[in-house]
Amino acid sequence: MTPASTGQPSPSTKDLDDIDLFAGLSPEELRQLFTAARQHRLETGSFVYMEADPADTIYALVSGRVKLTQVTPNGQQILLKYVSPGEAFGVVSVLSDTPYPVSAQADSEVVVYAWDQTSMQRLMSIFPGIALNAIQILAGRVRLFQDRLRELATERVERRIARTLLRLARQTGKKVQEGVLIDMPLTRQDLAEMTGTTLYTVSRTLSQWETQGLVHSSRERILIRYPHGLVSIAEDLPKDSNPI
């Protein structure tokens, strides 16, 4: 479903300053990009685009959070990545005749800027730096998705859950007195989708880790109390004693 447009954005390029796709561009180049953009606001749960839809628009997230998901052949949804403000997504649309390889869904109220394929290809021809940034983003996403698929295919569930929590801690972790808080809403169902397992398995694993003093989880928050313990699980290292 294509998000409804709110019309022209407000007259400021500030929202584009920190977008990874536009790194290194001058204020004048950002102004031209801004002029060609359309702003969209989406409610929680709305789809920006669906997997296998024609990739005809590229997006930059200004606020909120978007999740990228795929559906496996047996119908299981896998949560591949959360998009944070400052990240571009749908970058594959710069290629011709390509479908979106994932679905993008608003995980909160979000604001995005959008450029249709023709406009972005024209801008890339004028400002080659955008194209170079796009290549780097696409290469990073390919590596990410390859790593995720390898984990799903070859690693036991406990390692996948530990790796995912550590990855989220690196991305959004906030040091608090009790440990490292994953500073974003994260349900057990989210974690199940990210690790290709069931809600029951995630709940059982987190409960076991809570008993061991590794983590503390509430309805939408996870606190890592003993990061080294999760590293040992993620890397299959010999178990050590937990000082907590």
Number of C-alpha atoms within 10 A of each C-alpha: 10 12 15 11 15 10 10 13 16 9 9 11 17 12 19 22 16 14 16 19 25 24 15 14 17 10 13 10 15 20 17 12 19 23 13 16 22 17 21 21 19 21 15 15 14 19 18 22 22 20 16 13 14 15 23 22 22 21 23 27 23 20 16 19 19 28 21 22 21 19 13 10 7 6 8 13 16 23 22 21 17 18 20 18 19 19 17 22 25 23 21 21 23 22 12 13 10 14 17 19 17 20 21 24 24 23 20 17 15 20 21 26 21 22 21 17 19 14 15 22 19 10 19 16 11 12 15 13 17 21 19 15 16 21 16 14 19 16 11 12 16 12 12 14 13 12 12 20 16 11 17 17 10 9 12 11 20 18 19 23 24 21 19 17 25 21 13 17 21 12 13 15 19 15 14 11 8 12 17 21 22 23 17 15 12 16 15 21 17 16 21 22 19 22 26 22 19 16 16 11 15 21 16 12 16 20 16 13 19 16 11 14 16 22 24 19 18 10 9 14 15 22 24 26 21 20 17 14 22 23 16 15 17 21 11 11 11 7 9 9 7 11 8 8
